[in-house]
Amino acid sequence: MKNKIPFSLVPFNTLKNISHIFLGISNKIERNFPSLRTSLDQVNIDATPKEYIAMCIMASFIFFIFINIPLNILISLFSLQKPYFLNIGISIALTIFIFFQQILYPKIQFQNKSKDIERNLLPVLQDMLIQLSSGIPLFRIIVNISNKDYGYISKDFTQAVNKINSGFSQIEVLYEVASKSSSIYFRRAIWQLVNGMKTGADTTIVLKEVIDSLSEEQLIQIQKYAGQLNPLVMFYMIMTIIMPSLGMTFLIVISSFISAQGIVTKLIFWGLYGLVFFFQIMFLGLIKVKRPSLLET
């Protein structure tokens, strides 16, 4: 993965060189993010946690300076009172939001990488099994997988091929690839394959057992997912169908009694519409988050 920090106006290497003035502050903040080191290693960002936090502080500081210019122009156009305080308040709020987005970026990328690996894991193992059954050597299979579009698995296998070509042992390289992987299922699968190779077992049989195990795990995840969807669907129906229908009927009746102004009634209805829209977006997000990682897209 390419070294980068989101919302940064300065290139990564330049930012790394100029952010050393914030290392003292980042050293105090680092303890609040214990998993940052693991996330940085998994997504191959070339920085220590202390350096990365310092870079985020510098990037956010630069963002704060540059965001003031368009905000000053925008606020001046509307001729608002106390534009300076409004500008500073908005800039600080945006900068804090950007800073936390930058800090969480490695963790988000780590989770996305893990999901991508698990989504492609079963197709990769099935592909390997077919090729092994056809008599193709394991190294040639790894090369073939690295040249296909299996996301991060293909990238990891590309690194494995380069190391094997450099003279490293095939078993040693596969074990290292598995150890560094962000997916527990990928680690288990490769470790089982490596152990089978060490003991001289038939790799075809080992792969079949791994695929069967993952298929059972996939079935368990589907059953859990179905159980989680039931309360979510009930929540969706209450918040986006039943409550808005009852609320709208109630508002129509009340507005006829109190003779509410047209603009007030419209604002209430638009507010209700916005609330329903928000719950629908939230519901779609929950479905995506709860979706099992072993399921293919």
C-alpha positions in Angstrom: 0.0 0.0 0.0 1.3 3.4 -0.9 2.4 5.6 2.0 -0.2 8.4 2.4 -2.2 10.4 4.9 -5.7 11.3 4.0 -6.6 15.1 3.6 -2.9 15.9 3.7 -1.8 18.9 1.5 1.8 17.9 1.7 3.5 14.7 0.3 4.2 11.9 2.8 8.0 12.0 2.8 8.0 15.8 3.1 5.5 15.7 5.9 7.6 13.1 7.7 10.7 15.4 7.5 8.9 18.5 8.9 6.8 16.9 11.6 9.6 16.1 14.0 8.7 19.3 16.0 5.6 17.5 17.2 7.3 14.3 18.3 7.1 15.4 22.0 3.3 15.9 21.8 2.8 12.7 19.8 4.8 10.7 22.4 2.2 11.7 25.0 -0.7 10.9 22.7 0.6 7.6 21.5 -0.5 5.6 24.6 -4.1 6.4 23.7 -3.8 4.4 20.5 -2.3 1.0 21.5 -3.3 -0.8 18.3 -1.8 1.8 15.9 1.5 0.0 15.6 -0.2 -3.2 14.4 -2.3 -1.3 11.9 0.7 0.6 10.5 2.6 -2.6 10.1 -0.3 -4.5 8.4 -0.9 -1.7 5.8 2.8 -1.1 5.2 2.9 2.5 6.2 6.6 3.4 6.7 6.4 5.2 10.0 6.4 4.4 13.7 3.2 5.3 15.8 5.0 8.3 17.3 6.1 9.5 13.8 2.6 8.9 12.3 0.8 10.9 15.0 3.3 13.7 14.6 2.6 13.7 10.9 -1.1 13.8 11.5 -0.7 16.8 13.8 1.4 18.6 11.2 -1.0 17.7 8.4 -4.0 18.9 10.5 -2.2 22.1 11.4 -1.5 22.9 7.7 -5.1 22.1 6.9 -6.2 24.5 9.6 -4.1 27.3 8.1 -5.3 26.8 4.5 -9.0 26.3 5.4 -9.1 29.8 7.0 -8.7 31.5 3.6 -11.8 30.2 1.8 -13.8 30.5 5.1 -12.8 34.1 5.5 -13.9 34.9 2.0 -17.2 33.0 2.4 -18.1 34.6 5.7 -17.2 38.1 4.4 -19.5 37.6 1.5 -22.5 37.1 3.8 -21.4 40.0 6.0 -21.9 38.1 9.2 -21.2 39.5 12.7 -18.0 38.5 14.5 -16.7 36.7 11.4 -13.3 36.0 13.0 -14.8 33.9 15.9 -17.1 32.1 13.5 -14.2 31.3 11.2 -11.9 30.0 14.0 -14.7 27.9 15.4 -15.5 26.2 12.1 -11.8 25.7 11.3 -11.1 24.1 14.7 -14.1 21.8 14.4 -13.1 20.7 10.8 -9.4 20.3 11.9 -10.3 18.0 14.8 -12.5 15.9 12.5 -9.7 15.6 9.9 -7.2 14.7 12.6 -9.2 11.8 13.9 -9.9 10.6 10.4 -6.1 10.6 9.7 -5.4 8.7 13.0 -8.1 6.1 12.3 -7.0 5.7 8.6 -4.5 2.8 9.2 -7.1 0.9 11.3 -9.8 1.4 8.6 -7.4 0.2 5.9 -6.4 -2.7 8.1 -10.0 -3.8 8.5 -10.7 -3.3 4.7 -7.6 -5.5 3.9 -8.8 -8.2 6.3 -12.3 -8.2 4.7 -10.8 -8.3 1.2 -8.6 -11.3 2.1 -11.5 -13.2 3.7 -13.8 -12.4 0.8 -11.3 -13.9 -1.7 -10.0 -16.8 0.5 -12.4 -19.6 -0.5 -12.1 -18.9 -4.3 -8.3 -18.8 -4.0 -8.2 -22.1 -2.1 -10.6 -23.8 -4.5 -8.4 -22.5 -7.4 -5.3 -23.9 -5.7 -7.1 -27.3 -5.2 -8.1 -27.5 -8.9 -4.5 -26.7 -10.0 -3.0 -29.2 -7.5 -5.3 -31.9 -8.7 -4.1 -31.2 -12.2 -0.5 -31.9 -11.2 0.7 -28.3 -11.2 3.6 -27.7 -8.7 2.7 -25.6 -5.6 5.2 -22.8 -6.5 3.7 -22.5 -10.0 0.3 -22.3 -8.4 1.5 -19.4 -6.1 2.8 -17.6 -9.2 -0.5 -18.1 -11.0 -2.5 -16.8 -8.0 -0.2 -13.7 -7.8 -1.0 -12.9 -11.4 -4.8 -13.1 -10.9 -7.1 -10.5 -9.4 -7.6 -11.8 -5.9 -7.0 -8.5 -4.2 -4.5 -8.5 -1.3 -4.0 -12.2 -1.5 -2.5 -11.8 -5.0 -0.3 -9.0 -3.6 0.9 -11.1 -0.7 1.6 -14.0 -3.0 3.6 -11.7 -5.3 5.8 -10.8 -2.4 6.1 -14.5 -1.6 7.2 -15.3 -5.2 9.8 -12.6 -5.1 11.3 -13.9 -1.8 11.3 -17.5 -3.1 13.0 -16.5 -6.2 15.6 -14.7 -4.0 16.5 -18.1 -2.5 14.3 -18.3 0.6 12.6 -21.6 1.5 9.0 -22.0 0.2 7.8 -23.2 3.6 9.5 -20.4 5.4 8.1 -17.7 3.0 4.5 -19.0 3.2 4.7 -19.2 7.0 5.9 -15.5 7.1 3.1 -14.4 4.7 0.6 -16.1 7.0 2.1 -14.6 10.2 1.9 -11.1 8.8 -1.6 -11.4 7.5 -4.5 -9.4 9.0 -6.9 -12.2 8.5 -7.1 -15.1 11.1 -8.8 -17.3 8.5 -6.0 -16.8 6.0 -3.4 -17.5 8.7 -5.1 -20.7 9.7 -5.4 -21.9 6.1 -1.8 -21.2 5.2 -0.5 -22.7 8.4 -2.4 -25.9 7.9 -0.9 -26.1 4.4 2.6 -25.4 5.7 2.2 -28.0 8.4 1.1 -30.5 5.8 4.1 -29.8 3.7 6.4 -30.2 6.7 5.0 -33.6 7.6 5.0 -34.8 4.0 1.2 -35.1 3.8 -0.8 -34.9 0.6 -1.4 -31.2 0.0 -4.5 -31.9 -2.0 -6.1 -33.6 1.0 -4.9 -30.8 3.3 -6.5 -28.2 1.0 -9.8 -30.1 0.9 -9.9 -30.2 4.7 -9.2 -26.4 4.9 -11.9 -25.7 2.3 -14.4 -27.8 4.2 -13.6 -26.1 7.5 -14.0 -22.6 5.9 -17.3 -23.7 4.3 -18.6 -24.7 7.7 -17.5 -21.4 9.1 -19.2 -19.6 6.3 -22.4 -21.4 7.0 -22.2 -20.4 10.7 -21.6 -16.8 9.8 -24.7 -16.8 7.5 -26.8 -18.2 10.3 -25.6 -15.5 12.7 -26.1 -12.9 10.0 -29.7 -14.0 9.5 -30.3 -13.9 13.3 -28.9 -10.3 13.5 -31.1 -9.2 10.6 -34.4 -10.0 12.3 -34.1 -7.2 15.0 -32.6 -4.8 12.4 -35.6 -5.3 10.1 -38.0 -4.7 13.0 -36.1 -1.6 13.9 -36.2 -0.4 10.3 -40.0 -0.9 10.1 -40.6 0.9 13.3 -38.4 3.9 12.6 -39.0 4.4 8.8 -42.6 3.1 8.3 -44.7 2.9 11.4 -43.4 6.0 13.3 -43.4 8.4 10.3 -46.9 7.2 9.2 -48.3 7.8 12.7 -46.3 11.0 13.2 -47.5 12.5 9.9 -51.2 11.6 10.7 -50.8 13.1 14.2 -49.2 16.3 12.7 -52.0 16.7 10.2 -54.7 16.4 12.9 -52.8 18.8 15.3 -52.1 21.4 12.6 -55.8 21.6 11.7 -56.6 22.3 15.4 -53.9 24.9 16.2 -54.0 26.6 12.8 -50.2 26.4 12.4 -48.6 28.6 9.8 -47.8 27.0 6.5 -44.0 27.5 6.9 -44.0 25.8 10.3 -45.9 22.8 9.0 -43.6 22.5 6.0 -40.5 22.7 8.2 -41.9 19.9 10.4 -42.6 17.7 7.5 -39.2 18.3 5.9 -37.6 17.6 9.3 -39.5 14.3 9.5 -38.4 13.4 6.0 -34.8 14.1 6.9 -35.1 11.9 10.0 -36.5 9.0 7.9 -33.8 9.4 5.3 -31.1 9.4 8.1 -32.5 6.1 9.6 -32.5 4.5 6.2 -28.9 5.4 5.6 -28.0 4.2 9.1 -29.9 0.9 8.4 -28.0 0.3 5.2 -24.7 1.0 7.0 -25.6 -1.5 9.7 -26.3 -4.2 7.2 -23.0 -3.6 5.5 -21.1 -3.7 8.8 -22.8 -6.8 10.0 -22.2 -8.7 6.7 -20.0 -11.8 7.2 -16.4 -11.3 5.9 -16.3 -14.8 4.3 -19.2 -14.0 2.0 -18.4 -13.0 -1.6 -19.6 -9.7 -3.1 
